[in-house]
Amino acid sequence: MSTSHDGTLLDVRGLTVRFPTSDGVVQAVSDVSFSLSRGETLGVVGESGSGKSVSNLAIMGLLNRQRTAISGQVEFMGRDLLTLPPDDLRHIRGKDIAMVFQDPFACLHPMYRVGAQIAEAVTAHQDVSKDAAWARAVELLDHVGIPNAKSRARDYPHQFSGGMRQRAMIAMALVHNPSILICDEPTTALDVTVQAQIIELIEEVKREFDIGVILVTHDLGVVAETANAVMVMYAGRIMEYGPARQIFEQPQHPYTWGLLDSMPSIERRLTALVPIEGSPPSLLAPPPGCPFHPRCRYRFEPCPVDRPPLVSPLPEAHPDACHLAWDEKVREGAKRSVTRLGDAA
């Protein structure tokens, strides 16, 4: 599904990732397809182990090709990133497609000043002097809201707070004005107020530079506030994919219903949250049929045997991978409807 043919930046088709191990083959990602347009935020949600991060690492070329079986197509500006030689992909990674990782403290080298690490990202793709690279680092630190950026650029990562480290990682990702920014759990382990600031910063960056953003998160509230499109993943597969307003106003898949039921809200503040029973399956041996059926309260005869395709039940509906009849999807989805996207935050 694409929101725009004219402004499409990234077109992923049938992305499949397998990790051969001594215990068997880990089926990390299976037949994932989506597109990203300029000015769009795609929210990718799902439990841990659903394939969200692996999909983006494959797109970035950060998986060891010698130990990973990757198939499908990842077209960026008319070039398939999966077939590019490593040197060509290195020119794109960090320059045209940048990534903000989950743990900034683990990504920043503890022995180098923050400004020096951002300056190194500048010189990796530009033939500029050290002074010019340092000036660019200070400029970006100031741009992402680091106070006294000129002096703080000389600090080490441990001298930054968690929110400031994440801002520094965003600054590093922006050094070459990329077309696509991939944010992998950018607000994990941050205070709620800092989370809001980081999400607001990402939105400002998207609007200012007119880029496409892929936002990987567990937080449906964040997705409801910021995303134009939502992709719900489970066991390495897409369960539901569509415009954010449709996903929240008329969710169609039992897994999405479970995620919404387990999300705190003002209306349910005095009632217990409803968790999804059970655990995600092992990707060494995913269950036959629908991967969610062992945990699904709505499963029936075909679910354990036939894997439902990701298709639109009706022309006006968005794609989902579920055997349930449309009438039941409408009825159960209406119970979880978030009429205003802000209600989910």
C-alpha positions in Angstrom: 0.0 0.0 0.0 1.3 3.4 -0.9 0.0 6.8 0.2 1.5 8.5 -2.8 3.1 7.3 -6.0 4.7 10.7 -6.8 6.5 11.1 -3.5 7.4 7.5 -2.8 10.9 7.3 -1.2 11.0 3.6 -0.2 9.2 0.7 -1.7 9.6 -2.6 0.1 8.3 -5.8 -1.5 8.3 -9.3 0.0 11.2 -8.6 2.4 12.1 -11.9 4.1 14.9 -12.4 6.6 16.2 -15.8 7.8 19.0 -16.5 10.4 20.4 -20.0 10.1 21.5 -21.3 13.5 22.6 -24.6 15.1 19.1 -25.0 16.4 17.4 -24.3 13.1 16.4 -21.4 10.9 15.0 -18.3 12.7 12.2 -17.0 10.5 12.7 -13.4 11.7 10.8 -11.5 8.9 8.4 -13.0 6.4 7.0 -11.4 3.2 6.9 -7.8 4.5 5.8 -5.2 2.0 5.2 -1.4 2.6 6.0 1.9 1.1 7.1 5.3 2.6 6.4 8.7 1.0 8.1 12.0 1.5 6.5 13.9 4.5 5.0 10.7 5.8 5.5 8.9 9.2 5.0 5.2 9.1 4.4 3.7 12.6 5.5 0.1 13.1 4.1 -1.5 16.2 4.1 -4.9 17.8 5.5 -6.9 20.7 9.2 -7.6 21.1 10.4 -10.2 18.6 7.8 -9.3 16.0 10.4 -8.4 13.4 10.2 -4.6 13.6 13.9 -3.8 14.2 15.2 -6.6 12.0 13.2 -5.3 9.0 14.8 -1.9 9.4 18.3 -3.4 10.0 17.9 -5.3 6.7 16.9 -2.1 4.9 19.9 -0.3 6.3 22.2 -3.2 5.3 23.3 -3.7 8.9 22.8 -7.5 8.9 25.8 -9.7 8.2 25.1 -10.9 4.7 27.3 -14.0 5.2 25.1 -15.2 8.1 21.8 -14.0 7.0 19.4 -15.0 4.1 17.6 -11.9 2.8 15.2 -11.9 -0.1 12.7 -9.5 -1.6 13.1 -6.0 -2.9 13.9 -2.7 -1.1 13.8 0.1 -3.7 15.1 3.5 -2.8 15.2 6.1 -5.5 14.9 3.4 -8.1 17.8 1.2 -6.7 17.3 -2.1 -4.9 19.3 -1.8 -1.7 19.4 -5.6 -1.2 21.5 -6.1 -4.4 23.8 -3.1 -4.1 27.5 -3.8 -3.4 28.5 -3.0 0.2 30.5 0.0 -0.9 27.6 1.5 -2.8 25.2 0.8 0.1 27.7 2.5 2.5 27.4 5.7 0.5 23.6 5.7 1.0 23.6 4.5 4.6 24.0 7.5 7.0 23.7 10.0 4.1 20.4 9.3 2.4 18.9 6.9 4.9 19.8 7.5 8.6 18.8 5.6 11.7 18.3 6.6 15.3 18.9 3.6 17.5 17.1 2.5 20.7 19.9 2.9 23.2 21.9 6.1 22.6 24.3 5.4 25.5 25.3 2.1 23.8 25.7 3.8 20.4 27.9 6.7 21.5 31.5 5.9 22.2 32.2 6.7 25.9 35.8 7.8 25.2 35.1 10.4 22.5 33.5 13.8 22.9 29.9 14.0 21.6 30.8 16.7 19.1 33.7 14.7 17.7 31.5 11.8 17.0 29.0 13.9 15.1 31.9 15.6 13.3 33.1 12.1 12.2 29.7 11.4 10.8 30.1 14.6 8.7 33.5 13.6 7.3 32.4 10.1 6.5 30.4 11.4 3.5 31.9 14.9 2.9 35.4 16.1 2.1 35.5 18.9 4.6 38.0 20.2 7.1 37.9 19.1 10.8 36.9 22.7 11.7 34.0 22.7 9.3 32.8 19.3 10.5 33.0 20.5 14.1 31.1 23.6 13.3 28.4 21.4 11.6 28.2 19.3 14.7 27.7 22.3 17.0 25.1 23.7 14.6 23.1 20.5 14.7 23.4 20.1 18.5 21.9 23.6 18.8 19.3 22.7 16.2 18.0 19.7 18.2 17.7 21.8 21.3 21.0 21.2 23.2 21.6 24.3 25.4 25.0 25.9 25.1 25.8 23.6 22.2 29.3 25.0 21.6 30.5 24.1 25.0 28.4 20.9 25.4 29.8 19.5 22.2 33.1 19.0 24.1 31.3 16.9 26.7 31.4 13.1 26.8 28.3 11.0 26.5 28.1 10.3 30.3 27.8 14.0 30.9 24.6 14.1 28.9 21.2 13.1 30.2 19.2 10.4 28.5 17.2 12.9 26.6 20.2 14.9 25.5 22.0 11.7 24.3 19.0 10.9 22.2 19.0 14.4 20.8 22.7 14.0 20.0 21.8 10.8 18.1 19.2 12.6 16.1 21.7 15.4 15.4 24.1 12.7 14.1 21.4 11.3 11.9 20.7 14.7 10.3 24.2 15.7 9.4 23.6 15.0 5.7 19.9 16.0 5.5 18.8 12.4 4.8 15.6 11.6 2.8 14.6 8.9 5.3 14.9 8.8 9.1 14.4 5.4 10.8 13.7 5.8 14.5 14.0 2.5 16.4 12.3 2.9 19.8 13.7 6.4 20.2 11.8 7.1 23.5 12.6 3.8 25.3 13.7 4.3 29.0 13.1 8.1 28.8 10.9 10.1 31.2 7.4 10.7 29.8 8.0 14.5 29.4 11.3 13.8 27.6 9.6 11.2 25.4 7.1 13.9 24.3 10.0 16.3 23.5 11.8 13.7 21.4 8.7 12.8 19.5 8.0 16.5 18.9 11.6 17.0 17.7 11.2 14.2 15.2 8.0 15.7 13.9 9.7 19.1 13.6 12.6 17.5 11.7 10.2 15.7 9.3 8.3 18.9 8.5 11.4 21.1 8.2 13.3 18.8 5.9 10.3 17.1 4.2 11.6 13.6 4.8 10.0 10.2 5.4 10.1 8.8 8.9 9.8 5.1 10.0 8.9 5.1 13.7 9.3 1.8 15.5 7.7 1.7 18.9 5.6 -0.2 21.4 3.7 2.9 22.3 0.4 3.1 20.4 -0.3 6.5 21.9 2.9 7.9 20.2 1.8 6.3 16.9 -1.7 7.7 17.2 -0.3 11.2 17.6 2.3 11.2 14.9 1.8 8.5 12.3 0.1 8.8 8.9 0.2 5.1 8.3 0.5 2.1 10.7 1.9 -1.3 10.2 1.1 -3.9 12.9 3.6 -6.8 13.0 3.5 -10.1 14.8 5.9 -13.1 14.5 7.7 -11.5 11.6 4.6 -10.9 9.6 2.2 -7.9 8.9 -1.1 -8.4 10.6 -2.7 -5.1 9.6 -1.6 -2.2 7.5 -3.3 1.0 6.7 -3.9 4.7 7.3 -3.5 5.6 11.0 -7.0 7.0 11.3 -8.5 3.8 9.9 -6.4 1.6 12.2 -7.5 3.4 15.3 -11.1 4.1 14.3 -11.8 0.7 12.7 -9.1 -1.9 13.7 -9.7 -5.1 11.9 -7.3 -7.7 13.4 -7.7 -9.5 16.8 -4.0 -8.8 17.5 -4.5 -5.0 17.0 -7.6 -5.3 19.3 -5.4 -6.9 21.9 -2.8 -4.2 21.7 -5.6 -1.5 22.1 -7.2 -3.4 25.0 -3.9 -3.5 26.8 -3.2 0.2 26.4 -4.1 2.5 29.3 -6.5 5.3 28.7 -8.5 7.9 30.6 -11.7 6.0 30.2 -10.1 2.8 31.7 -8.1 4.5 34.4 -10.2 2.7 37.2 -10.3 -0.7 35.5 -7.6 -3.4 35.0 -5.8 -3.6 31.7 -6.6 -6.5 29.5 -3.4 -8.3 28.5 -2.9 -10.6 25.5 -2.7 -14.1 27.1 0.3 -16.2 26.2 3.6 -15.4 24.6 4.7 -14.7 21.1 5.8 -17.9 19.3 9.3 -19.1 18.7 10.4 -18.0 15.2 12.4 -21.2 15.0 9.1 -23.0 14.6 6.2 -20.6 14.0 2.8 -22.2 14.3 1.0 -23.3 11.1 -1.9 -21.3 9.9 -2.3 -17.8 11.4 0.7 -17.1 13.6 -1.5 -15.4 16.2 -4.1 -18.2 16.5 -2.7 -19.9 19.6 -3.4 -16.6 21.5 -6.5 -15.5 19.7 -9.9 -15.5 21.4 -11.6 -15.4 18.0 -9.9 -18.4 16.3 -12.0 -20.9 14.5 -11.7 -23.8 12.1 -9.4 -22.5 9.4 -7.0 -20.5 11.7 -4.7 -23.3 12.9 -4.4 -24.7 9.3 -4.6 -21.9 6.7 -2.5 -18.8 7.0 -4.6 -15.8 5.9 -3.2 -13.6 3.2 -2.7 -9.8 3.8 -5.6 -8.5 1.7 -8.4 -5.9 2.0 -11.7 -7.5 3.0 -13.5 -4.8 1.1 -12.3 -2.2 -1.4 -12.9 0.6 1.1 -11.1 -1.3 3.9 -7.4 -1.5 4.7 -5.5 -4.9 4.4 -5.4 -7.3 7.3 -4.4 -11.0 7.7 -7.4 -12.6 9.4 -10.1 -15.2 8.5 -12.9 -13.6 10.5 -16.0 -12.4 8.6 -16.2 -8.8 7.8 -19.3 -8.3 10.0 -17.4 -9.5 13.0 -14.4 -7.4 12.3 -16.7 -4.3 12.1 -18.5 -5.2 15.3 -15.4 -6.0 17.4 -13.4 -3.2 15.9 -16.1 -0.7 16.8 -15.6 -1.6 20.5 -12.0 -0.5 20.4 -12.5 2.5 18.1 -10.5 5.6 19.0 -12.6 8.3 17.5 -9.9 11.0 17.9 -6.2 10.1 17.5 -5.4 12.2 20.6 -7.6 9.9 22.7 -5.0 7.2 22.4 -2.2 9.2 23.8 
